[in-house]
């Protein structure tokens, strides 16, 4: 039998946990690299980029440098996304609401 009160408790708990994850992610720092560390990009869990470091030897070839910067940005963005997905899947794993299907989980 479907219990609306139980569903509301689960929804509130999940909402609280999601807020906690968002707060945790805002304070987390992620680093993406490319070219064996020639380019390093740092951002937080809100995709706010905080630093870019480029080694001297990467500056010689402009086209290569542009590619390395893009690759480092993609690397760090993927790390943030993957971490968020892992944390959210833990929250929604025990969710049992009839008829509710969460995409990607």
C-alpha positions in Angstrom: 0.0 0.0 0.0 1.3 3.4 -1.0 1.8 5.7 2.0 1.8 9.5 1.2 3.3 10.4 4.6 6.2 8.1 4.1 6.8 9.5 0.6 6.8 13.0 2.0 9.4 12.0 4.6 11.6 10.4 2.0 11.3 13.5 -0.3 12.2 15.9 2.6 15.2 13.7 3.6 16.4 13.6 0.0 16.0 17.4 -0.4 18.1 17.9 2.8 20.7 15.5 1.6 20.9 17.3 -1.8 21.4 20.6 -0.1 24.2 19.1 1.9 25.9 17.8 -1.3 25.5 21.2 -3.0 27.2 22.9 0.0 29.9 20.2 0.0 30.5 20.6 -3.7 30.8 24.4 -3.5 33.7 24.0 -1.0 35.4 21.2 -3.0 38.3 21.9 -5.3 38.9 19.9 -8.5 41.9 19.9 -10.8 42.1 19.0 -14.4 45.3 18.5 -16.4 46.4 18.1 -20.0 49.7 17.4 -21.7 51.1 15.5 -18.8 50.6 18.5 -16.5 51.6 21.1 -19.0 48.3 22.8 -18.3 46.4 22.6 -15.0 42.9 24.1 -14.4 41.3 24.4 -11.0 37.6 24.9 -10.2 35.1 24.3 -7.5 32.0 22.2 -7.5 29.9 25.1 -9.0 32.2 25.1 -12.1 33.7 28.4 -11.0 37.3 28.3 -12.3 39.8 29.6 -9.9 43.2 29.0 -11.4 45.0 28.2 -14.7 48.6 27.2 -14.7 50.7 26.8 -17.8 54.2 25.4 -17.9 56.8 27.4 -19.8 57.4 24.7 -22.4 53.7 24.6 -23.4 53.7 28.3 -24.5 55.9 27.7 -27.5 53.1 26.3 -29.7 49.9 28.4 -29.6 47.7 25.9 -31.3 48.9 23.1 -29.0 48.4 25.4 -26.0 44.8 26.2 -27.0 44.1 22.4 -27.3 45.7 21.7 -24.0 43.7 24.4 -22.2 40.4 23.0 -23.7 41.4 19.5 -22.7 42.2 20.6 -19.1 38.9 22.4 -18.9 37.0 19.3 -20.1 39.0 17.1 -17.7 38.1 19.2 -14.7 34.5 19.6 -15.8 34.1 15.8 -16.1 35.6 15.4 -12.6 33.0 17.8 -11.1 30.1 16.1 -13.0 31.2 12.6 -12.1 31.6 13.5 -8.5 28.2 15.1 -8.4 26.6 12.2 -10.1 28.2 9.7 -7.6 27.0 11.7 -4.6 23.5 12.2 -6.0 23.1 8.5 -6.9 23.9 7.6 -3.3 21.0 9.8 -2.2 18.5 8.5 -4.7 19.6 4.8 -4.4 17.2 4.0 -1.6 14.3 6.1 -3.0 11.3 3.9 -3.6 8.4 6.0 -4.9 6.1 4.1 -7.2 6.0 5.5 -10.7 9.0 7.8 -10.2 12.0 7.1 -12.4 15.0 9.4 -12.1 17.0 9.8 -15.3 20.5 8.4 -15.2 19.9 6.8 -11.8 
